[in-house]
Amino acid sequence: MWDEYLFPRSVDETLEMLALHGGEARIIAGGTDLAIQSQRGRVPARVMVDITRIPGLDHVEERDGLVYIGALVTHAQVATSPLIRAGAGVLAEASGSVGGPQIRNVGTLVGNVVNALPAADGAMALFALGAEAEVAERTGRRWTPIANLYAGVGRCTVDSCEAMITQVRFRALADGEGGAFERLAKRRALILPILNTAVVVRLDGGKVERARIAIGPVATTPFVATEAAEGLMGRKADEASIAEAAGVASQAAEPRYSLLRGSAEYRKSMVAILVRRALTRAVAAASGEEGTNANA
């Protein structure tokens, strides 16, 4: 599948290796998708640069109200992290639904983002959280909104033959905020979702102060239902307003017909159901109601 397999000891050395091989090398971490893509001839790189031995990329920590997750943190670590479960339960739920235990123990959250698929579970939660990614290039490092990393199905704007994403960050959810993740699939594990959605809401006096709704795959990139979220602002977070927002999200979604996922009409109607469920759970979590696991 490749001619050379290299182990850099730092981010800078990684970038040097990539530059040295002029587009014929690319980064690998968990490799749960990349190894298969390479076997099928979809990855032209002949050199793999394995970043798993670089120290300092396996962190999950909170600093100044922001949660930072390093490039080597696996889905299993995200799903079980007390910090993530307390400050971003929606992400813990999403990562806990990826693949099966073997995949979650190897695959990384950042790899989920780099793969740039519009229904990636972990990435969907990061969209709802308004996350940013740190991109390391030979010219330096920069932070960019996660939405800027997506250019289409499987097309990440950060070329793994030239640069790397070192970590992601987002603001931890506080009192009065809650999130939830919902997924529709033919079975519970080891299958791509028919649909998924992640939502985050903030309440003030029982009314919605802020909301963010991410849905996939209903577009070529993870879809943020801005109009549906804005329609909730300033309104009481009750069953009627939630149902209305779910309907608006369904109307805005544009899923295509898929042999694997079903008809466009079916998936469009199911968007409303998943968004309603997620919003209901997120509101319950933001209200501090017991029995929810959306942000705890």
KOLZA-899826 format. One record per residue: chain; y negated, x negated, z of N, C-alpha, C in turn. Coordinates in nm, 3 decimals. Atoms other than C-alpha are relative to their C-alpha. Layout:
BEGIN
   ch       n_y       n_x       n_z      ca_y      ca_x      ca_z       c_y       c_x       c_z
    A         Y         X         Z         Y         X         Z         Y         X         Z
...
This chain:
BEGIN
   ch       n_y       n_x       n_z      ca_y      ca_x      ca_z       c_y       c_x       c_z
    A     0.121    -0.082     0.000     0.000     0.000     0.000    -0.126    -0.085     0.000
    A     0.114     0.092    -0.002    -0.230    -0.299     0.060     0.051    -0.143     0.004
    A    -0.038     0.141     0.009    -0.227    -0.677     0.021    -0.027    -0.077     0.128
    A     0.037     0.069    -0.124    -0.399    -0.784     0.343    -0.032     0.102     0.109
    A     0.029    -0.086    -0.115    -0.432    -0.636     0.691    -0.069    -0.087     0.104
    A     0.081     0.088    -0.083    -0.711    -0.787     0.901    -0.038     0.066     0.133
    A     0.038    -0.048    -0.134    -0.807    -0.758     1.270    -0.130    -0.068     0.045
    A     0.125     0.057    -0.048    -1.177    -0.822     1.337    -0.011     0.016     0.151
    A     0.018    -0.004    -0.145    -1.291    -0.885     1.696    -0.137     0.056     0.040
    A     0.132    -0.057    -0.029    -1.641    -0.736     1.666    -0.044     0.085    -0.117
    A     0.055    -0.083     0.108    -1.843    -0.489     1.466    -0.060    -0.089    -0.108
    A     0.061     0.090     0.099    -2.035    -0.772     1.301     0.106    -0.067    -0.087
    A    -0.106     0.062     0.078    -1.712    -0.942     1.198     0.062     0.101    -0.097
    A    -0.049    -0.106     0.089    -1.592    -0.611     1.056    -0.085     0.011    -0.125
    A     0.092    -0.013     0.112    -1.900    -0.583     0.838     0.007    -0.122    -0.092
    A    -0.014     0.122     0.080    -1.858    -0.944     0.725     0.126     0.005    -0.086
    A    -0.125    -0.011     0.075    -1.499    -0.879     0.621    -0.014     0.098    -0.116
    A     0.022    -0.099     0.106    -1.600    -0.571     0.425    -0.082    -0.060    -0.113
    A     0.088     0.060     0.102    -1.877    -0.762     0.247     0.073    -0.108    -0.079
    A    -0.071     0.110     0.064    -1.648    -1.056     0.172     0.092     0.050    -0.111
    A    -0.096    -0.052     0.097    -1.404    -0.835    -0.016    -0.065     0.097    -0.100
    A     0.074    -0.070     0.105    -1.672    -0.654    -0.216     0.054     0.135    -0.043
    A    -0.044    -0.134     0.035    -1.555    -0.293    -0.200     0.150     0.017    -0.010
    A    -0.145    -0.009     0.007    -1.183    -0.374    -0.199     0.064     0.009     0.138
    A    -0.049    -0.014    -0.137    -1.152    -0.348     0.180    -0.060     0.124     0.061
    A     0.056    -0.113    -0.072    -1.197    -0.050     0.405     0.054     0.005     0.142
    A    -0.033    -0.006    -0.143    -1.182     0.033     0.775     0.115     0.097     0.025
    A    -0.105    -0.089    -0.047    -0.877     0.180     0.943     0.000    -0.004     0.153
    A    -0.012    -0.007    -0.147    -0.841     0.297     1.304     0.131     0.072     0.031
    A    -0.124    -0.074    -0.021    -0.591     0.576     1.375     0.086     0.003    -0.124
    A    -0.070     0.005     0.128    -0.497     0.598     1.008     0.090     0.117    -0.030
    A    -0.090    -0.113     0.021    -0.327     0.938     1.034    -0.020     0.066    -0.137
    A     0.027    -0.050     0.135    -0.495     1.050     0.711     0.000    -0.114    -0.101
    A     0.019     0.110     0.093    -0.573     0.714     0.554     0.133    -0.059    -0.048
    A    -0.129     0.058     0.039    -0.214     0.585     0.556     0.067     0.086    -0.107
    A    -0.060    -0.091     0.099    -0.093     0.893     0.369    -0.076    -0.006    -0.131
    A     0.080     0.008     0.121    -0.382     0.877     0.125     0.028    -0.128    -0.077
    A    -0.030     0.128     0.063    -0.304     0.513     0.059     0.137     0.002    -0.068
    A    -0.134    -0.011     0.058     0.065     0.584     0.000    -0.001     0.078    -0.131
    A     0.008    -0.085     0.119    -0.032     0.845    -0.257    -0.094    -0.055    -0.106
    A     0.085     0.064     0.099    -0.263     0.606    -0.438    -0.141     0.053    -0.008
    A     0.134    -0.058     0.000    -0.582     0.786    -0.343    -0.105    -0.095     0.059
    A     0.091     0.098    -0.058    -0.731     0.481    -0.170     0.015    -0.130    -0.077
    A    -0.013     0.119     0.084    -0.803     0.193    -0.409    -0.008    -0.132     0.075
    A     0.017     0.125    -0.074    -0.875    -0.063    -0.135     0.132    -0.074     0.016
    A    -0.121     0.081    -0.016    -0.624    -0.350    -0.121     0.002    -0.074     0.133
    A     0.009     0.067    -0.130    -0.741    -0.481     0.219    -0.037     0.103     0.106
    A     0.032    -0.089    -0.111    -0.737    -0.287     0.545    -0.057    -0.082     0.116
    A     0.067     0.067    -0.111    -0.972    -0.388     0.825     0.020     0.087     0.124
    A    -0.041    -0.079    -0.117    -0.819    -0.262     1.150    -0.093    -0.029     0.118
    A     0.100     0.020    -0.105    -1.086    -0.209     1.418     0.054     0.026     0.140
    A    -0.054    -0.041    -0.129    -0.848    -0.120     1.701    -0.002    -0.108     0.107
    A     0.006     0.108    -0.100    -0.882    -0.462     1.869    -0.143    -0.039     0.037
    A     0.140     0.028    -0.035    -1.261    -0.451     1.893    -0.030     0.059     0.137
    A     0.032    -0.055    -0.133    -1.362    -0.418     2.260    -0.129     0.082    -0.003
    A     0.122    -0.077    -0.015    -1.620    -0.159     2.361    -0.012     0.121    -0.089
    A     0.007    -0.117     0.087    -1.534     0.112     2.107     0.088     0.115     0.051
    A    -0.091    -0.101    -0.055    -1.305     0.314     2.335    -0.064     0.076     0.118
    A     0.070    -0.057    -0.114    -1.571     0.458     2.566    -0.024     0.150    -0.014
    A     0.048    -0.138    -0.014    -1.637     0.816     2.677    -0.087    -0.001     0.124
    A     0.092     0.015    -0.113    -1.945     0.811     2.896    -0.125     0.084    -0.019
    A     0.126    -0.076     0.003    -2.264     0.995     2.984    -0.112    -0.090     0.048
    A     0.118     0.077    -0.036    -2.603     0.826     2.990    -0.123     0.084    -0.029
    A     0.125    -0.074     0.016    -2.932     1.006     3.049     0.021     0.137    -0.064
    A    -0.025    -0.135     0.050    -2.778     1.346     2.975     0.069     0.006    -0.134
    A    -0.069     0.004     0.128    -2.613     1.233     2.653     0.142    -0.052     0.018
    A    -0.139     0.042    -0.002    -2.238     1.200     2.603     0.025    -0.089    -0.121
    A    -0.031     0.096     0.106    -2.125     0.897     2.399     0.152    -0.013    -0.013
    A    -0.143     0.013     0.027    -1.781     0.876     2.236     0.019    -0.108    -0.105
    A    -0.019     0.113     0.089    -1.668     0.550     2.075     0.096     0.028    -0.115
    A    -0.076    -0.019     0.124    -1.500     0.509     1.738     0.151    -0.005     0.020
    A    -0.144     0.012    -0.022    -1.159     0.435     1.891     0.056     0.107     0.094
    A    -0.046    -0.105    -0.091    -1.140     0.740     2.117     0.082     0.103    -0.078
    A    -0.091    -0.091     0.069    -0.846     0.959     2.016    -0.028     0.145     0.036
    A     0.013    -0.144    -0.030    -0.828     1.337     2.002     0.060     0.033     0.136
    A    -0.064    -0.026    -0.129    -0.593     1.332     2.299    -0.092    -0.040     0.115
    A     0.094     0.043    -0.104    -0.847     1.137     2.505    -0.117     0.096     0.012
    A     0.110    -0.096    -0.003    -1.125     1.376     2.408     0.045     0.130     0.066
    A    -0.049    -0.128    -0.050    -0.913     1.682     2.486     0.024     0.000     0.150
    A    -0.035     0.007    -0.142    -0.819     1.559     2.834    -0.109    -0.063     0.087
    A     0.105     0.067    -0.076    -1.139     1.380     2.936    -0.071     0.097     0.095
    A     0.073    -0.087    -0.093    -1.288     1.535     3.254    -0.148     0.012    -0.038
    A     0.140    -0.003     0.040    -1.634     1.442     3.126    -0.022     0.096    -0.117
    A     0.013    -0.088     0.116    -1.583     1.620     2.792     0.029     0.144     0.040
    A    -0.036    -0.136    -0.041    -1.417     1.921     2.951    -0.112     0.065     0.081
    A     0.109    -0.054    -0.081    -1.709     1.959     3.192    -0.129     0.017    -0.079
    A     0.128    -0.002     0.069    -1.995     1.883     2.955     0.003     0.044    -0.144
    A    -0.012    -0.042     0.140    -1.860     1.989     2.615     0.139     0.057    -0.023
    A    -0.132    -0.060     0.008    -1.557     2.212     2.658     0.040     0.040    -0.140
    A    -0.028    -0.040     0.139    -1.588     2.329     2.299     0.063    -0.115    -0.077
    A    -0.057     0.116     0.068    -1.509     1.976     2.181     0.140    -0.030     0.051
    A    -0.134     0.020    -0.057    -1.215     1.942     2.419     0.098     0.099    -0.062
    A    -0.085    -0.101     0.062    -1.074     2.267     2.279     0.033    -0.038    -0.144
    A    -0.018     0.031     0.141    -1.125     2.158     1.920     0.094    -0.119    -0.019
    A    -0.085     0.118     0.013    -0.968     1.814     1.963     0.143     0.030     0.045
    A    -0.133    -0.038    -0.048    -0.678     1.972     2.151     0.079     0.081    -0.101
    A    -0.069    -0.080     0.101    -0.595     2.181     1.844     0.038    -0.081    -0.123
    A    -0.027     0.084     0.118    -0.571     1.890     1.598     0.148    -0.036    -0.007
    A    -0.137     0.045     0.025    -0.223     1.832     1.451     0.097     0.035     0.111
    A    -0.091    -0.012    -0.112     0.041     1.778     1.716    -0.023    -0.116     0.095
    A     0.022     0.107    -0.098     0.073     1.544     2.017     0.000    -0.141    -0.059
    A    -0.006     0.134     0.058     0.170     1.241     1.805    -0.129    -0.032    -0.075
    A     0.123     0.022     0.077    -0.131     1.283     1.577    -0.119    -0.014     0.094
    A     0.113     0.007    -0.095    -0.371     1.347     1.867    -0.001    -0.130     0.077
    A    -0.007     0.126    -0.075    -0.248     1.032     2.042    -0.042    -0.121    -0.083
    A     0.034     0.111     0.089    -0.333     0.817     1.738    -0.131     0.024    -0.074
    A     0.120    -0.033     0.078    -0.600     0.993     1.533    -0.125     0.001     0.086
    A     0.125     0.009    -0.074    -0.961     0.940     1.635    -0.099     0.109    -0.040
    A     0.104    -0.100     0.029    -1.252     1.182     1.658    -0.093    -0.049    -0.110
    A     0.089     0.054     0.103    -1.474     0.954     1.451     0.070    -0.002    -0.136
    A    -0.075    -0.005     0.125    -1.200     0.929     1.190     0.001     0.140    -0.059
    A     0.009    -0.140     0.040    -1.205     1.310     1.176    -0.130     0.026    -0.076
    A     0.130    -0.014     0.064    -1.571     1.285     1.082    -0.004    -0.075    -0.133
    A     0.003     0.083     0.121    -1.531     1.003     0.830     0.081     0.063    -0.113
    A    -0.082    -0.065     0.102    -1.262     1.202     0.650    -0.076     0.111    -0.073
    A     0.097    -0.090     0.062    -1.539     1.456     0.578     0.060     0.127    -0.059
    A    -0.055    -0.126     0.046    -1.325     1.766     0.539    -0.074     0.116     0.066
    A     0.083    -0.109    -0.051    -1.505     2.100     0.584     0.065     0.086     0.106
    A    -0.067    -0.077    -0.104    -1.246     2.237     0.828     0.053    -0.088     0.112
    A    -0.048     0.090    -0.105    -1.191     1.934     1.053    -0.038     0.055     0.137
    A     0.023    -0.068    -0.128    -1.154     2.076     1.404    -0.101    -0.074     0.088
    A     0.091     0.075    -0.086    -1.323     1.796     1.598    -0.141    -0.003    -0.055
    A     0.133     0.004     0.062    -1.609     1.769     1.351    -0.071     0.133     0.013
    A     0.063    -0.131    -0.012    -1.669     2.144     1.371    -0.070     0.014     0.135
    A     0.062    -0.006    -0.133    -1.736     2.117     1.744    -0.122    -0.090     0.007
    A     0.115     0.091     0.000    -1.967     1.820     1.687    -0.119     0.063    -0.072
    A     0.108    -0.072     0.068    -2.169     2.032     1.442    -0.063     0.102     0.095
    A     0.053    -0.100    -0.093    -2.202     2.307     1.704    -0.081    -0.066     0.111
    A     0.069     0.072    -0.107    -2.315     2.048     1.959    -0.125    -0.074    -0.051
    A     0.115     0.070     0.056    -2.577     1.906     1.721     0.011    -0.151     0.017
    A    -0.027     0.142    -0.026    -2.421     1.559     1.742    -0.067    -0.092    -0.101
    A     0.048     0.107     0.087    -2.547     1.235     1.596     0.106    -0.109    -0.005
    A    -0.092     0.111     0.015    -2.354     0.933     1.471    -0.078    -0.130    -0.014
    A     0.059     0.133     0.017    -2.438     0.565     1.501     0.071    -0.071    -0.114
    A    -0.054     0.069     0.117    -2.391     0.386     1.170    -0.037    -0.147     0.008
    A     0.022     0.145    -0.001    -2.349     0.008     1.170     0.008    -0.052    -0.144
    A     0.007     0.060     0.133    -2.455    -0.169     0.849    -0.044    -0.145     0.016
    A     0.039     0.141    -0.011    -2.530    -0.531     0.771    -0.150    -0.014     0.030
    A     0.144     0.003    -0.026    -2.901    -0.446     0.794    -0.035     0.045     0.142
    A     0.027    -0.046    -0.136    -2.865    -0.306     1.147     0.072     0.130     0.030
    A    -0.061    -0.126    -0.041    -2.770     0.012     1.328    -0.103     0.112     0.003
    A     0.089    -0.116     0.002    -2.914     0.360     1.299     0.076     0.124     0.044
    A    -0.057    -0.129    -0.037    -2.856     0.707     1.439    -0.038     0.103    -0.105
    A     0.026    -0.103     0.099    -2.826     1.001     1.201     0.071     0.129     0.041
    A    -0.069    -0.126    -0.030    -2.746     1.373     1.245     0.134     0.006    -0.072
    A    -0.134    -0.002     0.057    -2.380     1.438     1.181     0.004     0.071    -0.135
    A     0.003    -0.072     0.128    -2.465     1.679     0.899    -0.033    -0.092    -0.116
    A     0.038     0.094     0.106    -2.610     1.386     0.703     0.117    -0.084    -0.050
    A    -0.116     0.080     0.039    -2.264     1.229     0.682     0.086     0.069    -0.106
    A    -0.085    -0.079     0.089    -2.122     1.504     0.460    -0.067     0.022    -0.135
    A     0.053    -0.016     0.135    -2.171     1.502     0.082     0.089     0.090    -0.084
    A    -0.093    -0.084     0.073    -1.886     1.733    -0.018     0.139    -0.016     0.057
    A    -0.136     0.003    -0.054    -1.514     1.783     0.035     0.056    -0.142    -0.007
    A    -0.056     0.133    -0.007    -1.374     1.449     0.152    -0.095    -0.112    -0.037
    A     0.099     0.101     0.041    -1.697     1.266     0.067    -0.097    -0.026     0.116
    A     0.087     0.042    -0.108    -1.861     1.084     0.357    -0.109    -0.091    -0.054
    A     0.111     0.081     0.049    -2.204     0.931     0.300     0.004    -0.143     0.054
    A    -0.021     0.135    -0.051    -2.097     0.629     0.507     0.126    -0.055    -0.066
    A    -0.111     0.059     0.074    -1.877     0.420     0.280     0.075    -0.098     0.090
    A    -0.080     0.085    -0.089    -1.595     0.268     0.488     0.037    -0.133    -0.063
    A    -0.016     0.131     0.064    -1.584    -0.018     0.238    -0.122    -0.088     0.024
    A     0.124     0.075    -0.021    -1.936    -0.122     0.343    -0.056     0.009     0.141
    A     0.061    -0.025    -0.131    -2.027     0.021     0.685     0.099     0.073     0.089
    A    -0.088    -0.073    -0.091    -1.878     0.190     0.991    -0.080     0.083     0.098
    A     0.056    -0.083    -0.107    -1.953     0.463     1.240     0.058    -0.052     0.131
    A    -0.046     0.062    -0.124    -1.936     0.305     1.584     0.017     0.099     0.115
    A    -0.010    -0.098    -0.107    -1.987     0.612     1.804    -0.076     0.126    -0.039
    A     0.076    -0.124     0.015    -2.115     0.969     1.825    -0.060     0.035     0.135
    A     0.061    -0.043    -0.126    -2.341     1.127     2.084    -0.054     0.142    -0.016
    A     0.057    -0.134    -0.004    -2.466     1.471     2.184    -0.045     0.030     0.142
    A     0.049    -0.037    -0.132    -2.645     1.636     2.472     0.107     0.081     0.073
    A    -0.098    -0.073    -0.080    -2.410     1.750     2.747    -0.050     0.140     0.032
    A     0.037    -0.137    -0.034    -2.408     2.123     2.810    -0.028     0.010     0.149
    A     0.044    -0.012    -0.139    -2.586     2.217     3.130     0.023     0.142     0.051
    A    -0.011    -0.135    -0.054    -2.596     2.523     3.357    -0.072     0.097    -0.094
    A     0.059    -0.098     0.090    -2.666     2.833     3.152     0.039    -0.020    -0.145
    A    -0.048     0.026     0.136    -2.495     2.686     2.846     0.152     0.007    -0.004
    A    -0.144    -0.007     0.017    -2.147     2.740     2.713     0.039    -0.014    -0.145
    A    -0.049     0.014     0.136    -1.936     2.673     2.409     0.142     0.049    -0.010
    A    -0.138    -0.045     0.022    -1.611     2.792     2.255     0.043    -0.035    -0.141
    A    -0.059     0.033     0.129    -1.378     2.704     1.969     0.111     0.100    -0.029
    A    -0.105    -0.092     0.042    -1.160     2.947     1.775     0.059    -0.049    -0.131
    A    -0.071     0.050     0.118    -0.901     2.870     1.511     0.100     0.103    -0.048
    A    -0.099    -0.089     0.061    -0.695     3.083     1.272     0.089    -0.083    -0.090
    A    -0.094     0.076     0.080    -0.380     2.927     1.126     0.134     0.072    -0.003
    A    -0.130    -0.065     0.014    -0.029     3.024     1.018     0.092    -0.030     0.116
    A    -0.073     0.031    -0.122     0.111     2.851     1.325    -0.092    -0.080     0.091
    A     0.088     0.057    -0.102    -0.024     2.683     1.636    -0.024    -0.149    -0.017
    A     0.013     0.146     0.008     0.028     2.318     1.544     0.044    -0.051    -0.136
    A    -0.042     0.072     0.120     0.068     2.071     1.258    -0.025     0.079    -0.127
    A     0.037    -0.072     0.121    -0.111     2.282     1.000    -0.151     0.009    -0.007
    A     0.143    -0.014     0.018    -0.458     2.304     0.853    -0.043     0.143     0.032
    A     0.045    -0.134    -0.035    -0.667     2.598     0.970    -0.033     0.085    -0.123
    A     0.051    -0.094     0.100    -0.724     2.905     0.757    -0.151     0.010     0.017
    A     0.141     0.000    -0.038    -1.058     2.923     0.937    -0.011    -0.060     0.139
    A     0.031     0.036    -0.137    -1.216     2.772     1.245    -0.150     0.014     0.023
    A     0.142    -0.011    -0.033    -1.544     2.809     1.426    -0.026    -0.056     0.138
    A     0.043     0.052    -0.130    -1.729     2.639     1.710    -0.142     0.049     0.025
    A     0.134    -0.051    -0.032    -2.030     2.786     1.888    -0.046    -0.055     0.134
    A     0.065     0.039    -0.125    -2.272     2.681     2.160    -0.118     0.094     0.021
    A     0.113    -0.088    -0.032    -2.517     2.914     2.335    -0.065    -0.043     0.130
    A     0.075     0.020    -0.124    -2.784     2.881     2.599    -0.065     0.132     0.038
    A     0.054    -0.127    -0.047    -2.883     3.182     2.809    -0.114    -0.023     0.099
    A     0.110     0.000    -0.096    -3.201     3.251     3.004    -0.025     0.145     0.040
    A     0.018    -0.138    -0.047    -3.208     3.565     3.214     0.084     0.099    -0.076
    A    -0.088    -0.090     0.073    -2.918     3.712     3.021    -0.030     0.011    -0.148
    A     0.035    -0.002     0.142    -3.089     3.660     2.688     0.029    -0.135    -0.064
    A    -0.034     0.122     0.072    -3.001     3.405     2.423    -0.127    -0.080    -0.028
    A     0.113     0.090     0.025    -3.245     3.114     2.422     0.028    -0.093    -0.117
    A    -0.038     0.090     0.109    -3.052     2.895     2.180     0.146     0.026    -0.038
    A    -0.138    -0.016     0.045    -2.738     2.927     1.968     0.023    -0.085    -0.124
    A    -0.038     0.076     0.119    -2.554     2.722     1.710     0.143     0.038    -0.034
    A    -0.130    -0.049     0.045    -2.259     2.844     1.505     0.045    -0.082    -0.120
    A    -0.056     0.078     0.110    -2.043     2.617     1.286     0.132     0.061    -0.043
    A    -0.117    -0.068     0.054    -1.773     2.755     1.057     0.061    -0.083    -0.112
    A    -0.065     0.067     0.111    -1.516     2.605     0.824     0.137     0.062    -0.029
    A     0.067     0.053     0.119    -1.389     2.592     0.560    -0.053     0.115    -0.085
    A     0.061    -0.108     0.077    -1.631     2.835     0.398    -0.107    -0.056    -0.094
    A     0.092     0.070     0.089    -1.834     2.578     0.203     0.059    -0.139    -0.022
    A    -0.052     0.134     0.028    -1.790     2.222     0.076    -0.020    -0.095     0.117
    A     0.020     0.075    -0.123    -1.911     2.092     0.414     0.006     0.098     0.116
    A     0.007    -0.093    -0.113    -1.896     2.237     0.767    -0.128     0.083    -0.007
    A     0.111    -0.092     0.022    -2.121     2.543     0.750    -0.063     0.040     0.133
    A     0.074    -0.043    -0.118    -2.388     2.606     1.014    -0.068     0.132    -0.033
    A     0.052    -0.135     0.025    -2.469     2.979     1.026    -0.134     0.017     0.069
    A     0.133     0.002    -0.061    -2.840     2.939     1.096    -0.058     0.140     0.016
    A     0.058    -0.135    -0.007    -2.944     3.296     1.016     0.066     0.082     0.110
    A    -0.071    -0.074    -0.105    -2.677     3.442     1.244    -0.045    -0.045     0.138
    A     0.043     0.053    -0.130    -2.781     3.213     1.530    -0.143     0.041     0.031
    A     0.140    -0.037    -0.022    -3.151     3.283     1.485    -0.014     0.148     0.034
    A     0.005    -0.143    -0.031    -3.082     3.656     1.496     0.033     0.033     0.143
    A    -0.032    -0.021    -0.141    -2.955     3.616     1.851    -0.114    -0.037     0.093
    A     0.106     0.054    -0.085    -3.267     3.444     1.981    -0.083     0.111     0.066
    A     0.082    -0.094    -0.074    -3.446     3.637     2.252     0.066     0.134     0.027
    A    -0.070    -0.126    -0.019    -3.188     3.914     2.253     0.101    -0.008     0.115
    A    -0.101    -0.006    -0.105    -2.959     4.023     2.531     0.135    -0.035    -0.060
    A    -0.129     0.047     0.050    -2.621     3.858     2.490     0.108     0.104     0.029
    A    -0.096    -0.107    -0.023    -2.426     4.183     2.475     0.091     0.016    -0.121
    A    -0.100    -0.021     0.105    -2.145     4.315     2.259    -0.064     0.034    -0.134
    A     0.064    -0.043     0.124    -2.380     4.471     2.004    -0.066    -0.117    -0.073
    A     0.069     0.113     0.065    -2.589     4.159     1.939     0.100    -0.103    -0.050
    A    -0.103     0.093     0.042    -2.277     3.942     1.922     0.068     0.049    -0.128
    A    -0.063    -0.057     0.119    -2.114     4.177     1.671    -0.092    -0.010    -0.121
    A     0.095     0.010     0.111    -2.429     4.179     1.460    -0.007    -0.143    -0.052
    A     0.005     0.140     0.042    -2.447     3.799     1.457     0.126    -0.040    -0.075
    A    -0.126     0.030     0.067    -2.081     3.777     1.362     0.002     0.057    -0.142
    A     0.008    -0.060     0.132    -2.144     4.013     1.072    -0.090    -0.078    -0.093
    A     0.092     0.081     0.081    -2.438     3.806     0.950     0.067    -0.131    -0.041
    A    -0.072     0.124     0.033    -2.226     3.491     0.967     0.103     0.024    -0.108
    A    -0.100    -0.034     0.100    -1.953     3.661     0.766    -0.063     0.018    -0.138
    A     0.069    -0.021     0.127    -2.199     3.766     0.496    -0.047    -0.132    -0.061
    A     0.051     0.128     0.050    -2.338     3.412     0.470     0.111    -0.093    -0.045
    A    -0.112     0.087     0.034    -1.995     3.249     0.448     0.046     0.024    -0.143
    A    -0.047    -0.009     0.139    -1.862     3.175     0.101     0.133    -0.073    -0.018
    A    -0.131     0.064     0.018    -1.493     3.088     0.130     0.052     0.025    -0.141
    A    -0.058    -0.017     0.133    -1.304     3.037    -0.194     0.146     0.044     0.013
    A    -0.141    -0.037     0.001    -0.964     3.170    -0.289     0.086    -0.126     0.014
    A    -0.087     0.116    -0.023    -0.687     2.937    -0.172     0.144     0.045     0.013
    A    -0.142    -0.031    -0.013    -0.310     2.946    -0.217     0.051    -0.027     0.141
    A    -0.043     0.038    -0.134    -0.277     2.780     0.123    -0.064     0.086     0.107
    A     0.075    -0.066    -0.106    -0.543     2.971     0.315    -0.022     0.150    -0.020
    A     0.016    -0.143     0.022    -0.553     3.315     0.156    -0.118     0.032    -0.091
    A     0.106    -0.044     0.090    -0.797     3.519    -0.046    -0.138    -0.018     0.062
    A     0.137     0.013    -0.048    -1.171     3.481    -0.021    -0.040     0.123     0.081
    A     0.037    -0.124    -0.070    -1.205     3.846     0.086     0.059     0.003     0.142
    A    -0.064     0.002    -0.131    -0.956     3.806     0.370    -0.069    -0.097     0.094
    A     0.060     0.103    -0.085    -1.110     3.488     0.500    -0.143     0.037     0.037
    A     0.138    -0.042    -0.030    -1.462     3.629     0.477    -0.002     0.104     0.113
    A    -0.007    -0.101    -0.105    -1.363     3.928     0.690     0.042    -0.060     0.133
    A    -0.046     0.063    -0.123    -1.190     3.702     0.941    -0.107    -0.086     0.064
    A     0.111     0.076    -0.058    -1.506     3.496     0.985    -0.067     0.081     0.110
    A     0.067    -0.085    -0.098    -1.666     3.789     1.165     0.080     0.009     0.130
    A    -0.084    -0.012    -0.118    -1.370     3.819     1.402    -0.001    -0.129     0.081
    A    -0.002     0.127    -0.072    -1.354     3.450     1.488    -0.134    -0.030     0.065
    A     0.133     0.025    -0.057    -1.730     3.420     1.539    -0.025     0.091     0.119
    A     0.018    -0.093    -0.113    -1.733     3.729     1.760     0.078    -0.047     0.122
    A    -0.080     0.049    -0.112    -1.452     3.590     1.973    -0.062    -0.123     0.063
    A     0.057     0.124    -0.053    -1.614     3.249     2.005    -0.130     0.027     0.074
    A     0.126    -0.032    -0.066    -1.957     3.391     2.089     0.025     0.070     0.134
    A    -0.030    -0.072    -0.124    -1.808     3.624     2.350     0.044    -0.096     0.109
    A    -0.047     0.097    -0.098    -1.630     3.337     2.522    -0.110    -0.098     0.041
    A     0.108     0.094    -0.031    -1.929     3.104     2.498    -0.103     0.064     0.092
    A     0.094    -0.072    -0.086    -2.158     3.366     2.651     0.057     0.014     0.140
    A    -0.063    -0.011    -0.131    -1.908     3.421     2.932    -0.007    -0.132     0.075
    A     0.007     0.131    -0.063    -1.899     3.047     2.999    -0.143    -0.031     0.044
    A     0.140     0.026    -0.034    -2.278     3.024     2.993    -0.045     0.085     0.118
    A     0.033    -0.090    -0.112    -2.293     3.315     3.239     0.070    -0.040     0.129
    A    -0.072     0.045    -0.118    -2.059     3.133     3.476     0.112     0.091     0.042
    A    -0.106    -0.092    -0.034    -1.792     3.399     3.459     0.131    -0.076     0.014
    A    -0.128     0.065    -0.023    -1.456     3.292     3.595     0.100     0.048    -0.103
    A    -0.105    -0.038     0.093    -1.150     3.296     3.377    -0.024    -0.050    -0.139
    A     0.025     0.058     0.131    -1.316     3.127     3.081     0.032    -0.147     0.003
    A    -0.027     0.142     0.010    -1.221     2.782     2.960    -0.082    -0.060    -0.113
    A     0.080     0.043     0.114    -1.497     2.741     2.705    -0.086    -0.120     0.032
    A     0.083     0.117    -0.035    -1.694     2.483     2.897     0.040    -0.050     0.137
    A    -0.048     0.047    -0.129    -1.476     2.376     3.186     0.136    -0.066    -0.017
